Amino acid sequence: MTRPSAYLDHAATTPMLPEAIQAMTEQLGRVGNASSLHAAGRQTRRIVEESRESIAEALGARPSEVVFTSGGTEADNLAIKGLYWSRRPADRILLSSVEHHAALDPAQWLERSQGARVTLLPVDPVGRVHPSELRAAIADDPSGVAVVSVMWANNEVGTVQPVRELAAVAHEHGIPFHTDAVQAIGQLPVSFAESTADALTLTGHKIGGPMGVGVLLLARGLTPVSVLHGGGQERDVRSGTLDAPAITGLAAAVRVAVREQAHEHARLTALRDTLIQRVRQAVPEVVLNGDPVDRLPGNAHFSFPGCEGDALLMLLDAKGVECSTGSACSAGVAQPSHVLLAMGADAATARGSLRFTLGHTSTQEDVDRLVDVLPAAVERARRAGLS
């Protein structure tokens, strides 16, 4: 009998949790716009507000700080563009050189079209931003900095950033601090209040919730300029009819992910360490990227010398192992990872890398499947690269 595929790409999308599916399904057959005043509308509004309260409680935030969006990309755009516009004439944007494109691209668009001055903060060889680097960048022109954005944990190599320390540096000068915590929720303890961040991004499909729904946690008193204009449904900073079924599914996923976080952290750390050990045994020359200790528990990112990452990915896929060359948003694009380049890797190393990420459905059998097929796939990818 053919073995099922080993899904090792949870950082791209995590299969939906049963609790999220059930919560979302229960709402799909109901009619009602949360902005309507009749009974059906009030019922939908109640569902939305209960979900808002649930998410806030799980993540150490106030319900009024929960702004629903269509996902992580919109939330990052709202934080970066909105705070930049709200704080003009300050025109500097500081963000790490290893950010997801959902944060990098809005900043670079503002640079091209709005005259923003973007500074990419350097990282060390494991991909971490040091508070001293942020302090030095701010010192060049403190009053000119509109916003600082550094992700909680890197989506490619898994390195965890010192978010609280970075936020403290920004706050020394009254600068709002945003963090994309899309990869951190459910894998690490995340409290909005304790982080002292002013804005925090999360999305449903990375934590076992539905696609197409996310949240920007936005501290009270912070009023970014809207990216979408219309009904002003969410604190007048985000317009659009609220997707109550998706919001309900998201809230269920957040509750489960936070409740199970400690258990899953221990389980995934052990499984990831086994994966790393066995991959190193199978391919001795492989290089582990990112912090070897302070990283996401479900992340293992390797460079395979002599291989093209895309070719190796497809060879593994043909054998039933699903993984990624990096961010799913840029996978398939023939260019080296900007994250690895920022960490000091050369272009060949950056192109010859794969990311294996674990989640709530991951098992020892997934690791076994990978190790069974990896050596032959690496050998074949190297031969293809020489031809």
C-alpha positions as a Markdown table, in Angstrom:
| # | Residue | x | y | z |
|---|---|---|---|---|
| 1 | Met | 0.0 | 0.0 | 0.0 |
| 2 | Thr | 1.3 | 3.5 | -0.9 |
| 3 | Arg | 2.3 | 5.5 | 2.2 |
| 4 | Pro | 0.6 | 8.9 | 2.5 |
| 5 | Ser | 2.6 | 12.0 | 1.8 |
| 6 | Ala | 4.7 | 13.5 | 4.5 |
| 7 | Tyr | 3.5 | 17.1 | 4.9 |
| 8 | Leu | 6.5 | 19.1 | 6.1 |
| 9 | Asp | 5.4 | 22.6 | 5.2 |
| 10 | His | 3.3 | 23.9 | 8.1 |
| 11 | Ala | 5.0 | 27.3 | 8.0 |
| 12 | Ala | 3.3 | 27.8 | 4.6 |
| 13 | Thr | -0.2 | 26.5 | 5.7 |
| 14 | Thr | -1.2 | 24.3 | 8.6 |
| 15 | Pro | -4.1 | 21.9 | 8.1 |
| 16 | Met | -7.2 | 23.1 | 9.8 |
| 17 | Leu | -7.9 | 22.0 | 13.3 |
| 18 | Pro | -11.2 | 20.0 | 13.8 |
| 19 | Glu | -12.3 | 22.6 | 16.3 |
| 20 | Ala | -11.9 | 25.4 | 13.8 |
| 21 | Ile | -13.7 | 23.4 | 11.1 |
| 22 | Gln | -16.6 | 22.8 | 13.4 |
| 23 | Ala | -16.8 | 26.4 | 14.6 |
| 24 | Met | -16.7 | 27.8 | 11.1 |
| 25 | Thr | -19.1 | 25.2 | 9.6 |
| 26 | Glu | -21.8 | 26.0 | 12.3 |
| 27 | Gln | -21.8 | 29.6 | 11.1 |
| 28 | Leu | -21.8 | 29.0 | 7.3 |
| 29 | Gly | -25.5 | 28.4 | 7.0 |
| 30 | Arg | -26.5 | 31.6 | 9.0 |
| 31 | Val | -27.4 | 34.8 | 7.3 |
| 32 | Gly | -26.6 | 38.2 | 8.7 |
| 33 | Asn | -24.3 | 41.2 | 8.2 |
| 34 | Ala | -22.6 | 42.2 | 11.5 |
| 35 | Ser | -23.3 | 45.9 | 10.6 |
| 36 | Ser | -27.1 | 45.3 | 10.2 |
| 37 | Leu | -29.4 | 46.3 | 13.0 |
| 38 | His | -32.0 | 43.6 | 12.6 |
| 39 | Ala | -32.0 | 40.3 | 14.5 |
| 40 | Ala | -29.9 | 38.4 | 12.0 |
| 41 | Gly | -27.3 | 41.2 | 12.0 |
| 42 | Arg | -27.3 | 41.4 | 15.8 |
| 43 | Gln | -26.7 | 37.7 | 16.0 |
| 44 | Thr | -23.8 | 37.9 | 13.6 |
| 45 | Arg | -22.4 | 40.9 | 15.5 |
| 46 | Arg | -22.6 | 38.8 | 18.7 |
| 47 | Ile | -20.6 | 36.0 | 17.1 |
| 48 | Val | -17.9 | 38.5 | 15.9 |
| 49 | Glu | -17.6 | 40.2 | 19.3 |
| 50 | Glu | -17.4 | 36.9 | 21.2 |
| 51 | Ser | -14.6 | 35.9 | 18.8 |
| 52 | Arg | -12.9 | 39.2 | 19.4 |
| 53 | Glu | -13.0 | 38.7 | 23.1 |
| 54 | Ser | -11.8 | 35.1 | 22.9 |
| 55 | Ile | -8.8 | 36.1 | 20.7 |
| 56 | Ala | -7.9 | 39.0 | 23.0 |
| 57 | Glu | -8.0 | 36.8 | 26.1 |
| 58 | Ala | -5.8 | 34.2 | 24.5 |
| 59 | Leu | -3.2 | 36.7 | 23.4 |
| 60 | Gly | -3.0 | 39.1 | 26.3 |
| 61 | Ala | -4.8 | 41.9 | 24.6 |
| 62 | Arg | -7.9 | 44.0 | 25.1 |
| 63 | Pro | -10.9 | 43.2 | 22.8 |
| 64 | Ser | -10.8 | 46.8 | 21.5 |
| 65 | Glu | -7.2 | 46.1 | 20.3 |
| 66 | Val | -8.3 | 43.3 | 18.0 |
| 67 | Val | -8.8 | 44.5 | 14.4 |
| 68 | Phe | -9.9 | 41.8 | 11.9 |
| 69 | Thr | -8.3 | 41.7 | 8.5 |
| 70 | Ser | -8.2 | 39.4 | 5.5 |
| 71 | Gly | -4.9 | 37.9 | 6.7 |
| 72 | Gly | -1.3 | 38.6 | 7.6 |
| 73 | Thr | -0.4 | 40.5 | 4.4 |
| 74 | Glu | -3.2 | 43.0 | 4.9 |
| 75 | Ala | -2.4 | 43.4 | 8.6 |
| 76 | Asp | 1.3 | 44.1 | 7.8 |
| 77 | Asn | 0.3 | 46.6 | 5.2 |
| 78 | Leu | -2.1 | 48.3 | 7.5 |
| 79 | Ala | 0.6 | 48.5 | 10.3 |
| 80 | Ile | 3.4 | 49.7 | 8.1 |
| 81 | Lys | 1.7 | 52.0 | 5.6 |
| 82 | Gly | -0.9 | 53.2 | 8.1 |
| 83 | Leu | 1.6 | 54.1 | 10.8 |
| 84 | Tyr | 3.9 | 55.7 | 8.2 |
| 85 | Trp | 1.2 | 57.9 | 6.9 |
| 86 | Ser | -0.2 | 58.8 | 10.3 |
| 87 | Arg | 3.2 | 59.9 | 11.6 |
| 88 | Arg | 4.4 | 62.1 | 8.7 |
| 89 | Pro | 6.4 | 64.3 | 8.3 |
| 90 | Ala | 8.5 | 61.5 | 9.9 |
| 91 | Asp | 9.6 | 59.5 | 6.9 |
| 92 | Arg | 11.9 | 56.7 | 8.0 |
| 93 | Ile | 10.9 | 53.0 | 8.2 |
| 94 | Leu | 13.2 | 50.6 | 10.0 |
| 95 | Leu | 12.7 | 46.9 | 9.5 |
| 96 | Ser | 14.8 | 43.8 | 9.6 |
| 97 | Ser | 16.6 | 42.6 | 6.5 |
| 98 | Val | 15.0 | 39.2 | 7.0 |
| 99 | Glu | 11.3 | 40.2 | 7.1 |
| 100 | His | 8.6 | 38.4 | 5.2 |
| 101 | His | 7.8 | 40.1 | 1.9 |
| 102 | Ala | 4.4 | 41.1 | 3.4 |
| 103 | Ala | 6.4 | 43.6 | 5.5 |
| 104 | Leu | 9.3 | 44.3 | 3.1 |
| 105 | Asp | 7.2 | 45.1 | 0.0 |
| 106 | Pro | 4.9 | 47.7 | 1.6 |
| 107 | Ala | 7.9 | 49.5 | 3.0 |
| 108 | Gln | 9.7 | 49.4 | -0.3 |
| 109 | Trp | 6.6 | 50.6 | -2.1 |
| 110 | Leu | 6.4 | 53.5 | 0.2 |
| 111 | Glu | 10.1 | 54.2 | -0.6 |
| 112 | Arg | 9.5 | 54.1 | -4.4 |
| 113 | Ser | 6.2 | 56.0 | -4.5 |
| 114 | Gln | 5.9 | 58.1 | -1.3 |
| 115 | Gly | 9.4 | 59.2 | -0.6 |
| 116 | Ala | 10.0 | 57.0 | 2.5 |
| 117 | Arg | 13.5 | 56.3 | 3.7 |
| 118 | Val | 13.8 | 52.6 | 4.4 |
| 119 | Thr | 16.6 | 51.2 | 6.5 |
| 120 | Leu | 17.0 | 47.4 | 6.6 |
| 121 | Leu | 18.5 | 46.4 | 9.9 |
| 122 | Pro | 21.4 | 44.0 | 9.6 |
| 123 | Val | 21.2 | 40.5 | 11.2 |
| 124 | Asp | 23.9 | 38.2 | 12.6 |
| 125 | Pro | 24.8 | 34.9 | 11.0 |
| 126 | Val | 21.8 | 33.1 | 12.6 |
| 127 | Gly | 19.4 | 35.8 | 11.4 |
| 128 | Arg | 18.9 | 37.8 | 14.6 |
| 129 | Val | 18.6 | 41.6 | 15.0 |
| 130 | His | 20.5 | 42.9 | 17.9 |
| 131 | Pro | 19.0 | 45.8 | 19.9 |
| 132 | Ser | 22.3 | 47.7 | 19.5 |
| 133 | Glu | 21.8 | 47.7 | 15.7 |
| 134 | Leu | 18.3 | 49.2 | 16.1 |
| 135 | Arg | 19.5 | 51.8 | 18.6 |
| 136 | Ala | 22.3 | 52.8 | 16.2 |
| 137 | Ala | 19.9 | 53.1 | 13.2 |
| 138 | Ile | 17.5 | 55.2 | 15.2 |
| 139 | Ala | 20.3 | 57.5 | 16.4 |
| 140 | Asp | 20.9 | 58.7 | 12.9 |
| 141 | Asp | 17.7 | 60.7 | 13.0 |
| 142 | Pro | 15.3 | 59.7 | 15.9 |
| 143 | Ser | 12.6 | 62.3 | 15.1 |
| 144 | Gly | 12.4 | 61.1 | 11.5 |
| 145 | Val | 11.5 | 57.5 | 12.3 |
| 146 | Ala | 7.8 | 56.7 | 11.6 |
| 147 | Val | 7.7 | 53.0 | 12.5 |
| 148 | Val | 9.9 | 50.0 | 13.4 |
| 149 | Ser | 8.9 | 46.5 | 12.3 |
| 150 | Val | 10.7 | 43.3 | 13.2 |
| 151 | Met | 9.1 | 39.9 | 13.0 |
| 152 | Trp | 8.7 | 37.8 | 16.1 |
| 153 | Ala | 10.2 | 34.7 | 14.5 |
| 154 | Asn | 11.6 | 34.2 | 11.0 |
| 155 | Asn | 9.4 | 32.2 | 8.6 |
| 156 | Glu | 12.4 | 30.7 | 6.7 |
| 157 | Val | 15.1 | 29.8 | 9.3 |
| 158 | Gly | 13.0 | 29.9 | 12.4 |
| 159 | Thr | 15.2 | 32.3 | 14.5 |
| 160 | Val | 13.4 | 34.0 | 17.3 |
| 161 | Gln | 13.9 | 37.8 | 17.7 |
| 162 | Pro | 14.3 | 39.7 | 21.0 |
| 163 | Val | 10.9 | 41.5 | 20.4 |
| 164 | Arg | 10.5 | 42.9 | 23.9 |
| 165 | Glu | 14.1 | 44.4 | 23.9 |
| 166 | Leu | 13.6 | 45.8 | 20.4 |
| 167 | Ala | 10.3 | 47.4 | 21.3 |
| 168 | Ala | 11.9 | 49.0 | 24.4 |
| 169 | Val | 14.6 | 50.6 | 22.2 |
| 170 | Ala | 11.9 | 52.0 | 19.8 |
| 171 | His | 9.9 | 53.3 | 22.8 |
| 172 | Glu | 12.9 | 55.2 | 24.1 |
| 173 | His | 12.2 | 57.6 | 21.3 |
| 174 | Gly | 8.4 | 57.3 | 21.2 |
| 175 | Ile | 8.4 | 55.3 | 18.0 |
| 176 | Pro | 5.7 | 52.7 | 17.4 |
| 177 | Phe | 6.9 | 49.1 | 17.1 |
| 178 | His | 5.2 | 46.5 | 15.0 |
| 179 | Thr | 5.9 | 42.7 | 14.9 |
| 180 | Asp | 4.7 | 40.1 | 12.5 |
| 181 | Ala | 4.0 | 37.2 | 14.8 |
| 182 | Val | 2.4 | 35.0 | 12.2 |
| 183 | Gln | 4.9 | 32.1 | 12.8 |
| 184 | Ala | 5.0 | 32.5 | 16.5 |
| 185 | Ile | 1.4 | 32.0 | 17.6 |
| 186 | Gly | 0.9 | 28.5 | 18.8 |
| 187 | Gln | 4.6 | 27.7 | 18.8 |
| 188 | Leu | 5.9 | 30.2 | 21.3 |
| 189 | Pro | 4.3 | 32.0 | 24.3 |
| 190 | Val | 2.9 | 35.2 | 22.8 |
| 191 | Ser | 1.3 | 38.0 | 24.9 |
| 192 | Phe | 0.6 | 41.3 | 23.3 |
| 193 | Ala | 0.7 | 43.2 | 26.6 |
| 194 | Glu | 4.0 | 41.6 | 27.8 |
| 195 | Ser | 5.7 | 42.1 | 24.4 |
| 196 | Thr | 5.0 | 45.9 | 24.7 |
| 197 | Ala | 4.6 | 45.9 | 20.9 |
| 198 | Asp | 2.2 | 48.6 | 19.6 |
| 199 | Ala | 1.0 | 46.4 | 16.7 |
| 200 | Leu | 1.1 | 42.7 | 16.1 |
| 201 | Thr | 0.1 | 40.6 | 13.1 |
| 202 | Leu | -1.4 | 37.1 | 13.1 |
| 203 | Thr | -3.2 | 35.0 | 10.5 |
| 204 | Gly | -5.5 | 32.0 | 10.6 |
| 205 | His | -4.0 | 29.5 | 8.2 |
| 206 | Lys | -0.7 | 29.3 | 10.1 |
| 207 | Ile | -2.3 | 28.0 | 13.3 |
| 208 | Gly | -4.9 | 25.6 | 12.0 |
| 209 | Gly | -7.6 | 28.2 | 11.2 |
| 210 | Pro | -9.1 | 29.2 | 7.9 |
| 211 | Met | -7.3 | 31.0 | 5.1 |
| 212 | Gly | -8.4 | 34.6 | 4.3 |
| 213 | Val | -8.8 | 35.9 | 7.9 |
| 214 | Gly | -6.3 | 37.5 | 10.3 |
| 215 | Val | -5.8 | 40.1 | 13.0 |
| 216 | Leu | -3.8 | 43.2 | 13.6 |
| 217 | Leu | -3.6 | 43.7 | 17.3 |
| 218 | Leu | -3.4 | 47.5 | 17.6 |
| 219 | Ala | -2.7 | 49.3 | 20.9 |
| 220 | Arg | -5.2 | 51.8 | 22.2 |
| 221 | Gly | -4.4 | 55.4 | 21.1 |
| 222 | Leu | -2.7 | 54.2 | 17.9 |
| 223 | Thr | -4.6 | 55.3 | 14.8 |
| 224 | Pro | -3.0 | 54.3 | 11.5 |
| 225 | Val | -4.3 | 55.8 | 8.3 |
| 226 | Ser | -6.7 | 53.3 | 6.6 |
| 227 | Val | -5.4 | 51.3 | 3.7 |
| 228 | Leu | -9.0 | 50.3 | 2.8 |
| 229 | His | -11.8 | 52.9 | 2.8 |
| 230 | Gly | -15.4 | 52.2 | 3.0 |
| 231 | Gly | -17.6 | 51.4 | 6.0 |
| 232 | Gly | -14.9 | 51.8 | 8.6 |
| 233 | Gln | -16.1 | 48.6 | 10.4 |
| 234 | Glu | -13.0 | 48.0 | 12.5 |
| 235 | Arg | -12.2 | 51.1 | 14.6 |
| 236 | Asp | -12.4 | 53.2 | 11.4 |
| 237 | Val | -9.0 | 51.8 | 10.4 |
| 238 | Arg | -10.2 | 48.8 | 8.4 |
| 239 | Ser | -13.3 | 48.7 | 6.2 |
| 240 | Gly | -15.1 | 45.7 | 4.8 |
| 241 | Thr | -17.9 | 43.4 | 5.7 |
| 242 | Leu | -16.7 | 41.0 | 8.4 |
| 243 | Asp | -16.5 | 37.3 | 7.5 |
| 244 | Ala | -18.2 | 35.9 | 10.6 |
| 245 | Pro | -17.7 | 32.2 | 9.8 |
| 246 | Ala | -14.0 | 32.7 | 9.2 |
| 247 | Ile | -13.6 | 34.9 | 12.2 |
| 248 | Thr | -15.3 | 32.2 | 14.3 |
| 249 | Gly | -12.9 | 29.6 | 12.9 |
| 250 | Leu | -10.0 | 31.8 | 13.6 |
| 251 | Ala | -11.0 | 32.3 | 17.2 |
| 252 | Ala | -11.4 | 28.6 | 17.7 |
| 253 | Ala | -7.9 | 28.0 | 16.2 |
| 254 | Val | -6.3 | 30.7 | 18.4 |
| 255 | Arg | -7.9 | 29.1 | 21.5 |
| 256 | Val | -6.6 | 25.7 | 20.7 |
| 257 | Ala | -3.2 | 26.8 | 19.6 |
| 258 | Val | -2.6 | 28.9 | 22.8 |
| 259 | Arg | -4.0 | 26.2 | 25.0 |
| 260 | Glu | -1.8 | 23.5 | 23.5 |
| 261 | Gln | 1.3 | 25.7 | 23.0 |
| 262 | Ala | 3.4 | 24.3 | 25.8 |
| 263 | His | 2.6 | 20.7 | 25.0 |
| 264 | Glu | 3.2 | 21.2 | 21.2 |
| 265 | His | 6.4 | 23.1 | 21.9 |
| 266 | Ala | 7.9 | 20.1 | 23.7 |
| 267 | Arg | 6.5 | 17.6 | 21.2 |
| 268 | Leu | 7.7 | 19.5 | 18.1 |
| 269 | Thr | 11.1 | 20.4 | 19.6 |
| 270 | Ala | 11.8 | 16.7 | 20.2 |
| 271 | Leu | 10.5 | 15.7 | 16.7 |
| 272 | Arg | 12.5 | 18.6 | 15.1 |
| 273 | Asp | 15.7 | 17.6 | 16.9 |
| 274 | Thr | 15.2 | 14.0 | 15.6 |
| 275 | Leu | 14.7 | 15.3 | 12.1 |
| 276 | Ile | 17.9 | 17.4 | 12.3 |
| 277 | Gln | 19.9 | 14.6 | 13.7 |
| 278 | Arg | 18.7 | 12.1 | 11.1 |
| 279 | Val | 19.1 | 14.5 | 8.1 |
| 280 | Arg | 22.7 | 15.2 | 9.2 |
| 281 | Gln | 23.4 | 11.4 | 9.4 |
| 282 | Ala | 21.8 | 10.9 | 5.9 |
| 283 | Val | 23.6 | 13.9 | 4.3 |
| 284 | Pro | 26.7 | 14.6 | 6.4 |
| 285 | Glu | 27.7 | 17.8 | 4.6 |
| 286 | Val | 24.3 | 19.5 | 5.1 |
| 287 | Val | 24.3 | 22.9 | 6.9 |
| 288 | Leu | 21.6 | 23.8 | 9.4 |
| 289 | Asn | 20.6 | 27.5 | 9.1 |
| 290 | Gly | 19.3 | 29.7 | 11.9 |
| 291 | Asp | 19.9 | 29.7 | 15.6 |
| 292 | Pro | 20.5 | 26.1 | 16.7 |
| 293 | Val | 18.7 | 26.6 | 20.0 |
| 294 | Asp | 16.5 | 29.7 | 20.1 |
| 295 | Arg | 14.4 | 28.9 | 17.1 |
| 296 | Leu | 10.8 | 27.9 | 16.3 |
| 297 | Pro | 10.2 | 24.3 | 17.6 |
| 298 | Gly | 8.8 | 23.2 | 14.3 |
| 299 | Asn | 11.5 | 24.6 | 12.0 |
| 300 | Ala | 14.5 | 22.9 | 10.4 |
| 301 | His | 16.1 | 24.8 | 7.6 |
| 302 | Phe | 19.1 | 23.3 | 5.7 |
| 303 | Ser | 21.4 | 24.1 | 2.9 |
| 304 | Phe | 22.4 | 21.2 | 0.7 |
| 305 | Pro | 25.8 | 21.9 | -1.0 |
| 306 | Gly | 25.8 | 21.2 | -4.8 |
| 307 | Cys | 22.0 | 21.2 | -5.0 |
| 308 | Glu | 19.4 | 23.6 | -6.4 |
| 309 | Gly | 16.7 | 23.9 | -3.9 |
| 310 | Asp | 13.8 | 23.9 | -6.4 |
| 311 | Ala | 15.2 | 20.7 | -8.1 |
| 312 | Leu | 15.6 | 19.0 | -4.7 |
| 313 | Leu | 12.1 | 20.0 | -3.7 |
| 314 | Met | 10.5 | 18.5 | -6.8 |
| 315 | Leu | 12.4 | 15.3 | -6.4 |
| 316 | Leu | 11.2 | 15.0 | -2.8 |
| 317 | Asp | 7.7 | 15.9 | -3.8 |
| 318 | Ala | 7.7 | 13.0 | -6.4 |
| 319 | Lys | 8.5 | 10.7 | -3.4 |
| 320 | Gly | 5.7 | 12.0 | -1.3 |
| 321 | Val | 7.6 | 14.6 | 0.9 |
| 322 | Glu | 6.2 | 18.1 | 0.8 |
| 323 | Cys | 8.4 | 20.9 | 1.9 |
| 324 | Ser | 9.5 | 24.4 | 0.8 |
| 325 | Thr | 12.5 | 26.3 | -0.5 |
| 326 | Gly | 11.5 | 29.2 | 1.8 |
| 327 | Ser | 8.5 | 31.5 | 1.9 |
| 328 | Ala | 5.5 | 30.0 | 0.1 |
| 329 | Cys | 4.8 | 33.5 | -1.3 |
| 330 | Ser | 8.0 | 33.5 | -3.3 |
| 331 | Ala | 8.5 | 29.7 | -3.8 |
| 332 | Gly | 9.1 | 28.8 | -7.4 |
| 333 | Val | 10.8 | 32.1 | -8.1 |
| 334 | Ala | 14.4 | 31.4 | -9.3 |
| 335 | Gln | 16.2 | 33.7 | -7.0 |
| 336 | Pro | 18.2 | 33.2 | -3.8 |
| 337 | Ser | 16.6 | 33.7 | -0.4 |
| 338 | His | 16.9 | 37.3 | 0.8 |
| 339 | Val | 16.9 | 35.9 | 4.3 |
| 340 | Leu | 20.0 | 33.7 | 3.8 |
| 341 | Leu | 21.8 | 36.5 | 1.9 |
| 342 | Ala | 21.2 | 38.8 | 4.8 |
| 343 | Met | 22.7 | 36.2 | 7.1 |
| 344 | Gly | 25.9 | 36.2 | 5.0 |
| 345 | Ala | 25.3 | 33.1 | 2.8 |
| 346 | Asp | 26.5 | 33.2 | -0.8 |
| 347 | Ala | 24.0 | 33.0 | -3.7 |
| 348 | Ala | 24.7 | 29.3 | -4.4 |
| 349 | Thr | 24.1 | 28.4 | -0.8 |
| 350 | Ala | 21.0 | 30.5 | -0.6 |
| 351 | Arg | 19.5 | 28.8 | -3.7 |
| 352 | Gly | 20.4 | 25.3 | -2.4 |
| 353 | Ser | 18.3 | 25.3 | 0.7 |
| 354 | Leu | 15.1 | 23.7 | 1.9 |
| 355 | Arg | 12.7 | 24.3 | 4.8 |
| 356 | Phe | 11.0 | 21.5 | 6.7 |
| 357 | Thr | 8.4 | 22.7 | 9.1 |
| 358 | Leu | 6.3 | 20.7 | 11.6 |
| 359 | Gly | 2.9 | 21.3 | 13.1 |
| 360 | His | 0.0 | 19.7 | 14.9 |
| 361 | Thr | -0.4 | 16.8 | 12.3 |
| 362 | Ser | 3.3 | 16.0 | 12.2 |
| 363 | Thr | 4.5 | 12.5 | 13.3 |
| 364 | Gln | 7.6 | 10.4 | 13.5 |
| 365 | Glu | 6.4 | 8.7 | 10.3 |
| 366 | Asp | 6.8 | 12.0 | 8.4 |
| 367 | Val | 10.4 | 12.2 | 9.5 |
| 368 | Asp | 11.0 | 8.6 | 8.6 |
| 369 | Arg | 9.6 | 9.2 | 5.1 |
| 370 | Leu | 11.9 | 12.2 | 4.6 |
| 371 | Val | 15.0 | 10.3 | 5.7 |
| 372 | Asp | 14.1 | 7.3 | 3.5 |
| 373 | Val | 14.1 | 9.3 | 0.3 |
| 374 | Leu | 16.4 | 12.2 | 1.0 |
| 375 | Pro | 19.9 | 10.7 | 0.2 |
| 376 | Ala | 18.9 | 9.5 | -3.3 |
| 377 | Ala | 17.1 | 12.8 | -4.0 |
| 378 | Val | 20.2 | 14.8 | -3.0 |
| 379 | Glu | 22.4 | 12.7 | -5.2 |
| 380 | Arg | 20.1 | 13.1 | -8.2 |
| 381 | Ala | 19.9 | 16.8 | -7.6 |
| 382 | Arg | 23.7 | 17.1 | -7.6 |
| 383 | Arg | 24.0 | 15.1 | -10.8 |
| 384 | Ala | 21.4 | 17.4 | -12.4 |
| 385 | Gly | 23.3 | 20.4 | -11.3 |
| 386 | Leu | 26.5 | 19.2 | -12.9 |
| 387 | Ser | 24.9 | 18.3 | -16.3 |
